Amino acid sequence: MKNGNKFGVHRVIEPQGVLPQAAQKIDNTMEIYNNEILIDVITLNIDSASFTQLKDSSNCDKEKMKKQILAIVNERGKMQNPVTGSGGMLIGTIKEIGPDFPNKNLKVGDKIATLVSLTLTPLKIEKIIDIKLDTDQVDVKAQAILFASGIYSVLPNDMPEKLALAALDVAGAPAQVDKLVKAGNSVAIIGAAGKSGILCCYQAMKNAGPNGKVIAVVRSEKRKQELLELGYVTDIVIADATNAVDVYEGVLKANNGNQVDVTINVVNIQNTEMSSILITKDSGVVYFFSMATSFTKAALGAEGVGTDVTMLIGNGYSKNHDQITLNILRESKKIRDVFAQKYL
């Protein structure tokens, strides 16, 4: 058995000298190195920005989407949408464990969710069984490789695996909210009605407490009603997230004329950077979890309006983020029911 690099550099085909995520093509030969694990894949959870792009470009035709996904994986050795640059994650069963894989508690047969992006995960798809247009999930017969540095979560036994997968796909967002939001803070969540959004709303309300404020920004009356039924926000603004002025005016009205302490952006569309920046006070924090975010637009946009906000890139990993997110499903029956209705 060959020795592998901790970060998977041995799998990079081109260009040489980069890590697997930045590579254009990686080796997806399903023969493990000494420090890797082999996974029989059950379901891919495609990143929301990527899935939306695939749906739009194929007019929601499943057969066309299947061809697109297979073409990407065959070309790159991984699932990395060339338009959005994003991937997703997967669930599967461990088939083989290299002798030098660092976690000795893992066993063949364990069901896991990978918590690293599909943009760096060697993947080989034999067959796409079905595409769930409403949930971003793709059922497959496939195999994947996890490197020694790869993070994962053993699937819990107190909830269905697809329910856990849906939540773990966005686990970084509510976990970062847990770190950023303090008691008494005012918080705006752009894209609050999506799956990451409602998890963030819950965590923000929990952290901000009775003296805080959680303002949801959604695009329609239907989304507003869905959030009202959950009850995990203090105010709701209906606005197009790409219209920075409308979002700004709506949030300030909801927040007594003031900008907010923390803004969380979890939308899956482009051109929402300025909406996030304008509604955040000087010395406040904007967390861009969305993979549709443009660093250039955010950086130059903030400079252009003369605002001194701290902007954070949406790192999908945060310590204990899997447990923080799964615990929200355990604590909130309302949110668990929403996830169950959509993903089961």
C-alpha contacts under 8 A as a table, 3 or more apart, distances in Angstrom:
res1	aa1	res2	aa2	distance
1	M	32	I	7.71
1	M	33	Y	5.93
1	M	34	N	5.84
2	K	33	Y	5.13
2	K	34	N	5.93
3	N	33	Y	5.68
3	N	34	N	5.25
3	N	35	N	7.09
4	G	8	G	6.81
4	G	9	V	7.96
4	G	10	H	6.07
4	G	33	Y	5.39
4	G	34	N	6.14
4	G	35	N	6.00
4	G	36	E	7.59
5	N	8	G	5.19
5	N	9	V	5.81
5	N	10	H	5.84
5	N	35	N	7.83
5	N	148	A	7.96
6	K	9	V	7.68
6	K	35	N	7.27
6	K	147	F	6.47
6	K	148	A	5.08
6	K	149	S	5.68
7	F	19	L	7.15
7	F	20	P	7.89
7	F	147	F	6.40
7	F	148	A	6.76
7	F	149	S	5.63
7	F	150	G	7.91
8	G	11	R	5.59
8	G	12	V	7.41
8	G	19	L	7.07
8	G	20	P	6.39
8	G	147	F	5.75
8	G	148	A	7.75
9	V	12	V	5.42
9	V	17	G	7.83
9	V	18	V	7.21
9	V	19	L	5.51
9	V	20	P	6.20
11	R	20	P	7.01
11	R	26	I	5.37
11	R	27	D	4.90
11	R	28	N	7.57
11	R	122	P	7.99
12	V	15	P	7.26
12	V	16	Q	6.53
12	V	18	V	7.41
12	V	19	L	7.02
12	V	20	P	5.71
12	V	23	A	6.35
12	V	25	K	6.55
12	V	26	I	4.50
12	V	27	D	6.22
13	I	16	Q	6.42
13	I	23	A	7.49
13	I	24	Q	7.89
13	I	25	K	5.54
13	I	26	I	5.00
13	I	27	D	6.24
14	E	23	A	5.87
14	E	24	Q	5.81
14	E	25	K	5.43
14	E	26	I	6.98
15	P	18	V	6.58
15	P	23	A	5.96
15	P	24	Q	6.67
15	P	25	K	7.66
16	Q	23	A	7.92
18	V	22	A	6.15
18	V	23	A	6.16
19	L	22	A	5.70
19	L	23	A	6.34
20	P	23	A	5.04
20	P	26	I	6.64
20	P	119	T	7.70
20	P	120	L	4.91
20	P	121	T	7.69
21	Q	119	T	5.30
21	Q	120	L	4.18
21	Q	121	T	7.97
22	A	120	L	7.77
23	A	26	I	6.61
24	Q	76	R	6.06
25	K	75	E	7.04
25	K	76	R	4.25
25	K	77	G	5.90
25	K	78	K	7.67
26	I	76	R	6.14
26	I	77	G	5.19
26	I	78	K	7.07
26	I	122	P	6.76
27	D	77	G	6.00
27	D	122	P	6.66
28	N	77	G	5.06
28	N	78	K	7.34
28	N	122	P	4.70
28	N	123	L	5.66
28	N	124	K	6.23
28	N	144	A	7.80
28	N	145	I	7.89
29	T	122	P	7.84
29	T	124	K	7.80
30	M	38	L	7.24
30	M	124	K	7.53
30	M	143	Q	7.06
30	M	144	A	7.11
30	M	145	I	7.16
31	E	38	L	7.81
32	I	35	N	7.76
32	I	36	E	5.70
32	I	37	I	6.51
32	I	38	L	6.45
32	I	96	E	8.00
32	I	98	G	6.81
32	I	145	I	7.34
33	Y	36	E	5.51
33	Y	98	G	6.52
34	N	98	G	4.55
34	N	99	P	5.72
34	N	100	D	5.45
34	N	101	F	6.92
35	N	97	I	7.81
35	N	98	G	5.05
35	N	99	P	6.55
35	N	100	D	4.57
35	N	101	F	4.13
35	N	102	P	7.28
35	N	147	F	6.70
35	N	148	A	5.49
36	E	97	I	6.44
36	E	98	G	5.29
36	E	100	D	7.71
36	E	101	F	5.73
36	E	145	I	6.62
36	E	146	L	5.63
36	E	147	F	4.84
36	E	148	A	5.72
37	I	94	I	7.09
37	I	95	K	7.60
37	I	96	E	5.67
37	I	97	I	4.48
37	I	98	G	5.84
37	I	101	F	7.17
37	I	145	I	5.76
37	I	146	L	5.34
37	I	147	F	6.90
38	L	94	I	6.04
38	L	95	K	5.49
38	L	96	E	5.03
38	L	97	I	6.47
38	L	143	Q	7.03
38	L	144	A	5.98
38	L	145	I	4.94
38	L	146	L	6.74
39	I	92	G	5.89
39	I	93	T	5.51
39	I	94	I	4.54
39	I	95	K	5.40
39	I	96	E	7.19
39	I	143	Q	5.46
39	I	144	A	5.13
39	I	145	I	6.15
39	I	146	L	7.68
40	D	92	G	5.33
40	D	93	T	5.17
40	D	94	I	6.25
40	D	95	K	6.18
40	D	141	K	7.67
40	D	142	A	6.11
40	D	143	Q	4.67
40	D	144	A	6.70
41	V	44	L	7.62
41	V	90	L	6.96
41	V	91	I	6.04
41	V	92	G	4.14
41	V	93	T	6.54
41	V	140	V	6.80
41	V	141	K	6.40
41	V	142	A	5.11
41	V	143	Q	5.18
41	V	144	A	6.59
42	I	90	L	7.52
42	I	91	I	5.80
42	I	92	G	4.88
42	I	93	T	7.58
42	I	139	D	6.03
42	I	140	V	5.72
42	I	141	K	6.52
42	I	142	A	7.30
43	T	90	L	5.70
43	T	91	I	5.54
43	T	92	G	6.95
43	T	137	Q	6.60
43	T	138	V	5.50
43	T	139	D	4.40
43	T	140	V	5.73
44	L	88	G	7.24
44	L	89	M	5.95
44	L	90	L	4.40
44	L	91	I	6.68
44	L	137	Q	5.66
44	L	138	V	5.02
44	L	139	D	6.39
44	L	140	V	7.30
45	N	88	G	5.51
45	N	89	M	5.28
45	N	90	L	5.69
45	N	136	D	5.83
45	N	137	Q	4.51
45	N	138	V	6.36
45	N	165	L	7.32
45	N	166	A	7.24
45	N	169	D	6.94
46	I	50	S	6.66
46	I	51	F	5.81
46	I	87	G	5.93
46	I	88	G	4.33
46	I	89	M	6.54
46	I	136	D	5.50
46	I	137	Q	6.13
46	I	138	V	7.39
47	D	50	S	5.30
47	D	51	F	6.01
47	D	86	S	6.41
47	D	87	G	5.34
47	D	88	G	4.22
47	D	89	M	7.59
47	D	136	D	7.24
47	D	169	D	7.85
48	S	51	F	5.08
48	S	52	T	6.00
48	S	88	G	7.96
48	S	136	D	6.60
48	S	268	N	6.09
49	A	52	T	5.27
49	A	53	Q	6.29
49	A	84	T	6.75
49	A	86	S	7.39
49	A	268	N	4.82
49	A	269	I	6.73
49	A	290	S	7.86
49	A	291	M	6.40
49	A	292	A	6.34
50	S	53	Q	5.13
50	S	54	L	6.21
50	S	81	N	6.08
50	S	83	V	7.75
50	S	84	T	5.77
50	S	85	G	7.75
50	S	86	S	6.07
50	S	87	G	6.81
51	F	54	L	5.04
51	F	55	K	6.12
51	F	136	D	5.97
52	T	55	K	5.14
52	T	56	D	6.09
52	T	268	N	7.78
53	Q	56	D	5.15
53	Q	57	S	6.06
53	Q	83	V	7.80
53	Q	84	T	7.66
54	L	57	S	5.32
54	L	58	S	6.23
54	L	60	C	7.91
54	L	65	M	6.29
54	L	68	Q	7.56
55	K	58	S	5.32
55	K	59	N	5.77
55	K	60	C	4.60
55	K	61	D	7.28
55	K	65	M	6.91
55	K	133	L	7.82
56	D	59	N	5.11
56	D	60	C	6.38
57	S	60	C	7.79
58	S	61	D	5.47
58	S	62	K	7.87
58	S	64	K	5.81
58	S	65	M	6.20
60	C	65	M	7.48
60	C	133	L	7.43
61	D	64	K	5.41
61	D	65	M	6.26
62	K	65	M	4.94
62	K	66	K	6.09
62	K	131	I	6.52
63	E	66	K	5.06
63	E	67	K	6.38
64	K	67	K	5.14
64	K	68	Q	6.27
65	M	68	Q	4.98
65	M	69	I	6.17
66	K	69	I	5.24
66	K	70	L	6.11
66	K	128	I	6.68
66	K	131	I	7.84
67	K	70	L	5.20
67	K	71	A	5.98
68	Q	71	A	5.14
68	Q	72	I	6.25
69	I	72	I	5.20
69	I	73	V	6.29
69	I	79	M	7.28
70	L	73	V	5.21
70	L	74	N	5.92
70	L	125	I	7.15
71	A	74	N	5.15
71	A	75	E	5.99
72	I	75	E	5.22
72	I	76	R	5.94
72	I	77	G	7.73
72	I	78	K	7.31
72	I	79	M	6.25
72	I	80	Q	6.91
72	I	81	N	6.91
72	I	82	P	7.84
73	V	76	R	5.24
73	V	77	G	4.92
73	V	78	K	4.86
73	V	79	M	5.22
73	V	80	Q	7.59
73	V	123	L	6.93
73	V	124	K	6.96
73	V	125	I	7.52
74	N	77	G	5.63
74	N	78	K	7.71
74	N	124	K	7.59
76	R	79	M	7.30
76	R	80	Q	7.53
77	G	122	P	5.72
77	G	123	L	5.85
77	G	124	K	6.88
78	K	118	L	6.39
78	K	119	T	6.04
78	K	120	L	6.61
78	K	121	T	5.78
78	K	122	P	5.09
78	K	123	L	5.01
78	K	124	K	7.54
79	M	87	G	5.65
79	M	88	G	7.91
79	M	118	L	5.41
79	M	119	T	5.62
79	M	121	T	7.61
79	M	123	L	7.14
80	Q	85	G	5.79
80	Q	86	S	5.49
80	Q	87	G	4.80
80	Q	118	L	6.61
80	Q	119	T	4.67
81	N	84	T	5.57
81	N	85	G	5.09
81	N	86	S	5.66
81	N	87	G	6.34
82	P	85	G	5.20
82	P	86	S	7.87
84	T	291	M	7.54
84	T	292	A	7.03
85	G	119	T	7.73
86	S	117	S	7.92
86	S	118	L	7.90
86	S	119	T	6.32
86	S	291	M	6.75
87	G	117	S	5.81
87	G	118	L	4.70
87	G	119	T	4.89
88	G	117	S	5.32
88	G	118	L	5.13
88	G	119	T	7.37
88	G	169	D	6.96
89	M	113	A	7.34
89	M	114	T	5.92
89	M	115	L	6.47
89	M	116	V	6.59
89	M	117	S	5.45
89	M	118	L	5.32
89	M	169	D	6.32
90	L	113	A	5.65
90	L	114	T	5.66
90	L	118	L	7.60
90	L	165	L	7.49
91	I	111	K	7.13
91	I	112	I	5.61
91	I	113	A	4.28
91	I	114	T	6.41
91	I	161	E	8.00
91	I	165	L	6.81
92	G	111	K	5.58
92	G	112	I	5.72
92	G	113	A	6.65
93	T	108	V	7.65
93	T	109	G	5.57
93	T	110	D	5.61
93	T	111	K	4.41
93	T	112	I	6.31
94	I	97	I	7.48
94	I	107	K	7.26
94	I	108	V	5.06
94	I	109	G	5.15
94	I	110	D	5.58
94	I	111	K	6.44
94	I	112	I	7.43
95	K	108	V	5.47
95	K	109	G	6.36
96	E	108	V	6.02
97	I	101	F	6.77
97	I	107	K	7.69
97	I	108	V	6.95
98	G	101	F	5.39
101	F	104	K	7.22
101	F	148	A	5.66
102	P	148	A	6.33
103	N	106	L	6.05
104	K	107	K	7.96
106	L	110	D	7.04
107	K	110	D	5.67
110	D	154	V	7.02
111	K	154	V	5.97
111	K	155	L	5.82
112	I	152	Y	6.52
112	I	153	S	5.52
112	I	154	V	4.31
112	I	155	L	5.17
113	A	152	Y	5.58
113	A	153	S	5.30
113	A	154	V	6.39
113	A	155	L	6.43
113	A	165	L	6.65
113	A	168	L	7.63
114	T	117	S	7.76
114	T	146	L	7.87
114	T	150	G	7.64
114	T	151	I	6.32
114	T	152	Y	4.26
114	T	153	S	6.47
115	L	150	G	7.47
115	L	151	I	5.28
115	L	152	Y	4.68
115	L	153	S	6.89
115	L	168	L	7.39
115	L	169	D	7.41
115	L	317	Y	7.61
116	V	120	L	7.60
116	V	121	T	7.66
116	V	150	G	6.14
116	V	151	I	5.97
116	V	152	Y	7.18
116	V	316	G	7.96
117	S	120	L	5.92
117	S	121	T	6.68
118	L	121	T	4.79
118	L	122	P	7.78
121	T	144	A	6.75
121	T	145	I	6.19
121	T	146	L	6.53
122	P	144	A	5.49
122	P	145	I	5.32
122	P	146	L	7.62
123	L	142	A	7.29
123	L	143	Q	5.91
123	L	144	A	4.40
123	L	145	I	6.74
124	K	142	A	5.64
124	K	143	Q	5.46
124	K	144	A	6.39
125	I	128	I	7.14
125	I	140	V	6.98
125	I	141	K	6.25
125	I	142	A	4.26
125	I	143	Q	6.59
126	E	140	V	7.63
126	E	141	K	5.56
126	E	142	A	5.34
127	K	140	V	5.77
127	K	141	K	5.13
127	K	142	A	6.84
128	I	131	I	7.68
128	I	138	V	7.18
128	I	139	D	6.20
128	I	140	V	4.46
128	I	141	K	6.37
129	I	138	V	7.58
129	I	139	D	5.34
129	I	140	V	5.12
129	I	141	K	7.03
130	D	138	V	5.89
130	D	139	D	5.17
130	D	140	V	7.09
131	I	136	D	7.64
131	I	137	Q	6.15
131	I	138	V	4.50
131	I	139	D	6.32
132	K	135	T	5.53
132	K	136	D	6.01
132	K	137	Q	5.27
132	K	138	V	6.12
133	L	136	D	5.94
133	L	137	Q	7.41
134	D	342	K	7.63
135	T	342	K	6.89
135	T	343	Y	6.28
146	L	150	G	5.80
147	F	150	G	5.10
153	S	322	D	6.89
155	L	161	E	6.54
155	L	164	A	7.04
156	P	159	M	6.34
156	P	161	E	7.63
156	P	164	A	7.54
157	N	160	P	7.49
159	M	163	L	6.75
159	M	164	A	6.72
160	P	163	L	5.34
160	P	164	A	6.44
161	E	164	A	5.09
161	E	165	L	6.06
162	K	165	L	4.86
162	K	166	A	6.16
162	K	343	Y	6.44
162	K	344	L	6.75
163	L	166	A	5.35
163	L	167	A	6.56
163	L	339	F	6.46
163	L	340	A	6.31
163	L	343	Y	6.02
163	L	344	L	6.78
164	A	167	A	5.27
164	A	168	L	5.97
164	A	326	L	7.01
165	L	168	L	5.10
165	L	169	D	5.99
166	A	169	D	5.42
166	A	170	V	7.39
166	A	339	F	7.73
166	A	343	Y	7.21
167	A	170	V	5.80
167	A	171	A	6.16
167	A	195	K	7.58
167	A	196	S	7.73
167	A	325	T	6.63
167	A	326	L	6.84
168	L	171	A	4.65
168	L	322	D	6.04
168	L	325	T	6.87
168	L	326	L	7.35
170	V	173	A	5.86
170	V	174	P	7.81
170	V	195	K	7.87
170	V	196	S	5.69
170	V	316	G	7.28
171	A	174	P	6.18
171	A	175	A	6.42
171	A	196	S	7.84
171	A	316	G	7.05
171	A	317	Y	7.69
171	A	321	H	5.56
171	A	322	D	5.69
171	A	324	I	7.68
171	A	325	T	5.46
172	G	175	A	5.25
172	G	176	Q	6.07
172	G	314	G	7.56
172	G	315	N	6.70
172	G	316	G	4.32
172	G	317	Y	5.22
172	G	318	S	5.96
172	G	321	H	5.83
172	G	322	D	7.87
173	A	176	Q	5.29
173	A	177	V	6.32
173	A	196	S	6.54
173	A	199	L	7.97
173	A	200	C	6.56
173	A	266	V	7.94
173	A	289	F	6.38
173	A	314	G	7.39
173	A	316	G	7.05
174	P	177	V	4.83
174	P	178	D	6.16
174	P	196	S	7.32
174	P	199	L	5.87
174	P	200	C	4.64
174	P	203	Q	6.08
174	P	321	H	7.76
174	P	324	I	7.52
174	P	325	T	6.50
175	A	178	D	5.00
175	A	179	K	6.64
175	A	318	S	6.34
175	A	319	K	7.98
175	A	320	N	7.78
175	A	321	H	5.08
175	A	324	I	6.16
175	A	325	T	6.88
176	Q	179	K	5.06
176	Q	180	L	6.15
176	Q	318	S	6.77
177	V	180	L	5.05
177	V	181	V	5.71
177	V	200	C	6.41
177	V	203	Q	6.56
177	V	204	A	6.29
177	V	264	I	7.78
178	D	181	V	5.97
178	D	203	Q	6.27
178	D	204	A	7.06
178	D	207	N	6.77
179	K	182	K	7.99
180	L	262	V	7.52
181	V	185	N	6.43
181	V	187	V	7.59
181	V	204	A	6.27
181	V	207	N	5.95
181	V	208	A	6.25
181	V	262	V	6.97
182	K	185	N	5.65
182	K	207	N	5.68
182	K	208	A	5.40
183	A	207	N	5.67
183	A	208	A	4.09
183	A	209	G	5.56
183	A	211	N	7.21
183	A	212	G	6.43
184	G	208	A	4.99
184	G	209	G	6.28
184	G	210	P	7.37
184	G	211	N	4.79
184	G	212	G	3.91
184	G	213	K	7.30
185	N	208	A	5.38
185	N	211	N	7.72
185	N	212	G	4.89
185	N	213	K	6.45
185	N	260	V	7.79
185	N	261	D	5.99
185	N	262	V	7.41
186	S	208	A	7.39
186	S	212	G	5.48
186	S	213	K	4.50
186	S	214	V	5.99
186	S	215	I	7.72
186	S	255	N	7.80
186	S	260	V	5.08
186	S	261	D	5.28
186	S	262	V	6.54
187	V	204	A	7.22
187	V	212	G	7.90
187	V	213	K	6.01
187	V	214	V	4.78
187	V	215	I	6.02
187	V	260	V	5.69
187	V	261	D	6.02
187	V	262	V	4.82
187	V	263	T	5.68
187	V	264	I	7.58
188	A	214	V	5.87
188	A	215	I	4.61
188	A	216	A	5.84
188	A	217	V	7.12
188	A	251	V	7.62
188	A	260	V	6.62
188	A	262	V	6.45
188	A	263	T	4.75
188	A	264	I	6.21
189	I	192	A	5.32
189	I	197	G	6.95
189	I	200	C	7.61
189	I	201	C	7.17
189	I	214	V	7.48
189	I	215	I	6.27
189	I	216	A	5.02
189	I	217	V	5.98
189	I	263	T	5.88
189	I	264	I	4.72
189	I	265	N	5.98
189	I	266	V	7.37
190	I	197	G	7.66
190	I	216	A	6.33
190	I	217	V	4.77
190	I	218	V	6.72
190	I	241	A	6.97
190	I	263	T	7.57
190	I	264	I	6.20
190	I	265	N	4.87
190	I	266	V	6.05
190	I	267	V	6.42
190	I	276	S	7.52
191	G	194	G	6.10
191	G	197	G	5.83
191	G	216	A	7.47
191	G	217	V	6.01
191	G	218	V	5.63
191	G	219	R	7.87
191	G	241	A	7.78
191	G	265	N	6.62
191	G	266	V	5.33
191	G	267	V	4.66
192	A	196	S	7.52
192	A	197	G	3.88
192	A	198	I	5.69
192	A	200	C	7.56
192	A	201	C	6.84
192	A	216	A	5.38
192	A	217	V	6.04
192	A	218	V	6.14
192	A	266	V	7.23
193	A	197	G	5.36
193	A	198	I	5.66
193	A	216	A	7.94
193	A	218	V	6.48
193	A	223	R	5.96
193	A	224	K	7.72
193	A	226	E	7.35
193	A	227	L	6.45
194	G	197	G	4.82
194	G	198	I	6.18
194	G	266	V	7.95
194	G	267	V	7.83
195	K	198	I	5.62
195	K	199	L	6.57
195	K	339	F	7.76
196	S	199	L	5.26
196	S	200	C	6.16
196	S	266	V	6.66
197	G	200	C	5.05
197	G	201	C	6.13
197	G	266	V	6.22
198	I	201	C	4.93
198	I	202	Y	6.25
198	I	227	L	7.80
198	I	232	Y	7.83
198	I	335	I	7.53
199	L	202	Y	5.26
199	L	203	Q	6.35
199	L	325	T	7.48
199	L	328	I	7.13
199	L	335	I	7.74
200	C	203	Q	5.13
200	C	204	A	5.88
201	C	204	A	5.10
201	C	205	M	6.10
201	C	214	V	7.04
201	C	216	A	7.73
201	C	232	Y	5.81
201	C	233	V	6.30
202	Y	205	M	5.30
202	Y	206	K	6.20
202	Y	232	Y	5.43
202	Y	233	V	7.75
202	Y	328	I	7.66
203	Q	206	K	5.01
203	Q	207	N	6.16
203	Q	328	I	7.82
204	A	207	N	5.17
204	A	208	A	5.79
204	A	214	V	6.74
205	M	208	A	5.23
205	M	209	G	5.86
205	M	212	G	7.51
205	M	213	K	7.51
205	M	214	V	6.36
205	M	232	Y	6.34
205	M	233	V	6.78
206	K	209	G	5.62
208	A	211	N	6.87
208	A	212	G	4.63
208	A	213	K	6.86
208	A	214	V	7.84
209	G	212	G	5.42
210	P	213	K	7.99
213	K	233	V	7.60
213	K	234	T	5.89
213	K	235	D	7.70
213	K	255	N	7.86
214	V	233	V	5.09
214	V	234	T	5.27
214	V	235	D	6.49
215	I	233	V	6.13
215	I	234	T	6.05
215	I	235	D	4.72
215	I	236	I	5.59
215	I	237	V	7.16
215	I	251	V	7.19
215	I	254	A	7.32
216	A	233	V	6.56
216	A	235	D	6.24
216	A	236	I	4.69
216	A	237	V	6.04
217	V	236	I	5.98
217	V	237	V	4.79
217	V	238	I	5.91
217	V	239	A	6.57
217	V	241	A	7.55
217	V	247	V	7.55
217	V	251	V	7.96
218	V	223	R	6.25
218	V	224	K	6.59
218	V	236	I	7.33
218	V	237	V	6.29
218	V	238	I	5.08
218	V	239	A	6.12
218	V	240	D	7.44
218	V	241	A	7.65
219	R	223	R	6.90
219	R	238	I	5.32
219	R	239	A	5.20
219	R	240	D	5.42
219	R	241	A	7.20
220	S	223	R	5.31
220	S	224	K	6.38
220	S	238	I	5.90
220	S	239	A	7.45
221	E	224	K	4.89
221	E	225	Q	6.25
221	E	238	I	7.01
222	K	225	Q	5.26
222	K	226	E	6.43
223	R	226	E	5.08
223	R	227	L	6.41
224	K	227	L	5.27
224	K	228	L	6.18
224	K	236	I	6.64
224	K	238	I	7.32
225	Q	228	L	4.97
225	Q	229	E	6.26
226	E	229	E	5.33
226	E	230	L	6.66
227	L	230	L	5.08
227	L	231	G	6.25
227	L	232	Y	7.15
227	L	233	V	7.41
228	L	231	G	5.09
228	L	232	Y	7.66
228	L	233	V	7.65
230	L	334	K	6.30
230	L	335	I	7.30
231	G	234	T	7.87
233	V	236	I	7.27
235	D	254	A	6.45
236	I	254	A	7.81
237	V	247	V	7.65
237	V	250	G	5.82
237	V	251	V	6.62
237	V	254	A	7.56
238	I	250	G	7.71
239	A	243	N	7.45
239	A	246	D	6.24
239	A	247	V	5.75
239	A	250	G	7.53
240	D	243	N	5.41
240	D	246	D	7.33
240	D	247	V	7.08
241	A	244	A	6.73
241	A	247	V	6.50
241	A	272	T	5.58
241	A	275	S	6.44
242	T	270	Q	7.58
242	T	271	N	5.44
242	T	272	T	4.73
242	T	274	M	7.98
242	T	275	S	6.76
243	N	246	D	5.59
243	N	247	V	6.35
243	N	272	T	7.60
243	N	275	S	6.77
244	A	247	V	5.20
244	A	248	Y	5.99
244	A	272	T	7.29
244	A	274	M	5.67
244	A	275	S	4.01
244	A	276	S	7.78
244	A	278	L	7.20
245	V	248	Y	5.00
245	V	249	E	6.13
245	V	275	S	7.17
246	D	249	E	5.25
246	D	250	G	6.06
247	V	250	G	5.16
247	V	251	V	6.05
247	V	275	S	5.96
247	V	279	I	7.57
248	Y	251	V	5.39
248	Y	252	L	6.11
248	Y	275	S	6.51
248	Y	278	L	6.14
248	Y	279	I	5.29
249	E	252	L	5.32
249	E	253	K	6.14
250	G	253	K	5.23
250	G	254	A	6.33
251	V	254	A	5.03
251	V	255	N	6.06
251	V	259	Q	7.37
251	V	279	I	6.72
252	L	255	N	4.96
252	L	256	N	6.19
252	L	257	G	4.48
252	L	258	N	5.23
252	L	259	Q	5.88
252	L	279	I	7.24
253	K	256	N	5.63
253	K	257	G	5.40
253	K	258	N	7.85
254	A	257	G	7.35
255	N	258	N	5.45
255	N	259	Q	6.96
255	N	260	V	7.38
258	N	281	K	7.84
259	Q	278	L	7.89
259	Q	279	I	5.03
259	Q	280	T	5.12
259	Q	281	K	4.94
260	V	263	T	6.92
260	V	279	I	6.20
260	V	280	T	4.94
260	V	281	K	5.71
260	V	284	G	7.30
261	D	280	T	6.11
261	D	281	K	6.06
261	D	284	G	4.84
261	D	285	V	6.50
262	V	280	T	6.48
262	V	284	G	5.80
262	V	285	V	4.87
262	V	286	V	5.90
262	V	287	Y	7.74
263	T	276	S	6.28
263	T	279	I	7.60
263	T	280	T	6.33
263	T	285	V	6.30
263	T	286	V	4.71
263	T	287	Y	6.16
264	I	276	S	7.68
264	I	286	V	6.05
264	I	287	Y	4.93
264	I	288	F	6.35
264	I	289	F	7.27
265	N	276	S	6.79
265	N	286	V	7.53
265	N	287	Y	6.13
265	N	288	F	4.99
265	N	289	F	5.81
265	N	290	S	6.22
266	V	288	F	6.86
266	V	289	F	5.31
266	V	290	S	4.85
267	V	272	T	7.99
267	V	290	S	5.67
267	V	292	A	7.79
268	N	290	S	5.90
268	N	291	M	6.91
268	N	292	A	5.87
269	I	272	T	7.34
269	I	290	S	8.00
269	I	292	A	5.64
270	Q	292	A	5.12
270	Q	293	T	6.30
270	Q	294	S	7.73
271	N	274	M	7.43
271	N	293	T	7.36
271	N	294	S	7.80
271	N	297	K	7.96
272	T	275	S	5.44
272	T	276	S	6.63
272	T	293	T	7.47
273	E	276	S	5.36
273	E	277	I	6.37
273	E	293	T	6.73
273	E	294	S	7.42
273	E	297	K	6.63
273	E	298	A	5.35
273	E	301	G	7.71
274	M	277	I	4.93
274	M	278	L	5.89
274	M	297	K	7.90
274	M	298	A	6.81
274	M	301	G	6.37
274	M	302	A	7.46
275	S	278	L	5.50
275	S	279	I	6.50
276	S	279	I	5.77
276	S	280	T	6.68
276	S	286	V	6.68
277	I	280	T	5.45
277	I	286	V	6.83
277	I	298	A	7.72
277	I	301	G	7.98
277	I	302	A	6.44
277	I	307	T	7.85
277	I	309	V	7.33
278	L	281	K	7.77
280	T	284	G	5.79
280	T	285	V	6.92
280	T	286	V	7.00
280	T	309	V	7.07
281	K	284	G	5.08
281	K	307	T	7.86
281	K	308	D	7.98
281	K	309	V	6.96
282	D	307	T	5.94
282	D	308	D	4.91
282	D	309	V	5.31
283	S	308	D	5.84
283	S	309	V	5.07
283	S	310	T	6.57
284	G	308	D	7.84
284	G	309	V	5.24
284	G	310	T	6.21
285	V	309	V	5.76
285	V	310	T	4.74
285	V	311	M	5.89
285	V	312	L	7.46
286	V	309	V	7.00
286	V	310	T	6.17
286	V	311	M	4.81
286	V	312	L	6.19
287	Y	311	M	5.99
287	Y	312	L	4.81
287	Y	313	I	6.31
287	Y	314	G	6.43
288	F	293	T	6.79
288	F	311	M	7.35
288	F	312	L	6.09
288	F	313	I	5.32
288	F	314	G	5.18
289	F	313	I	6.54
289	F	314	G	3.91
289	F	315	N	7.24
289	F	316	G	7.79
290	S	293	T	5.71
290	S	314	G	6.87
291	M	314	G	7.86
293	T	298	A	7.75
294	S	297	K	5.27
294	S	298	A	6.20
295	F	298	A	5.15
295	F	299	A	5.95
296	T	299	A	5.29
296	T	300	L	5.91
296	T	301	G	7.89
297	K	300	L	5.47
297	K	301	G	5.45
298	A	301	G	5.09
298	A	302	A	6.07
299	A	302	A	5.47
299	A	303	E	6.39
300	L	303	E	5.01
300	L	304	G	5.94
301	G	304	G	4.94
301	G	305	V	6.52
302	A	305	V	5.52
302	A	306	G	6.17
302	A	307	T	5.57
302	A	308	D	7.37
302	A	309	V	7.58
303	E	306	G	5.05
303	E	307	T	6.43
304	G	307	T	7.98
315	N	318	S	7.36
317	Y	321	H	6.70
318	S	321	H	5.18
320	N	323	Q	5.48
320	N	324	I	6.24
321	H	324	I	5.09
321	H	325	T	6.15
322	D	325	T	5.36
322	D	326	L	6.14
323	Q	326	L	5.10
323	Q	327	N	5.85
324	I	327	N	5.28
324	I	328	I	6.65
325	T	328	I	5.26
325	T	329	L	7.04
326	L	329	L	5.30
326	L	330	R	6.52
327	N	330	R	4.77
327	N	331	E	5.94
328	I	331	E	5.02
328	I	332	S	5.84
328	I	335	I	7.82
329	L	332	S	5.40
329	L	333	K	6.73
329	L	335	I	6.21
329	L	336	R	4.90
330	R	333	K	6.91
330	R	336	R	7.30
332	S	335	I	5.46
332	S	336	R	6.25
333	K	336	R	4.98
333	K	337	D	5.96
334	K	337	D	5.18
334	K	338	V	6.36
335	I	338	V	5.01
335	I	339	F	6.26
336	R	339	F	5.12
336	R	340	A	6.00
337	D	340	A	4.95
337	D	341	Q	6.00
338	V	341	Q	5.24
338	V	342	K	6.40
339	F	342	K	5.25
339	F	343	Y	5.77
339	F	344	L	7.76
340	A	343	Y	5.32
340	A	344	L	5.18
341	Q	344	L	6.11
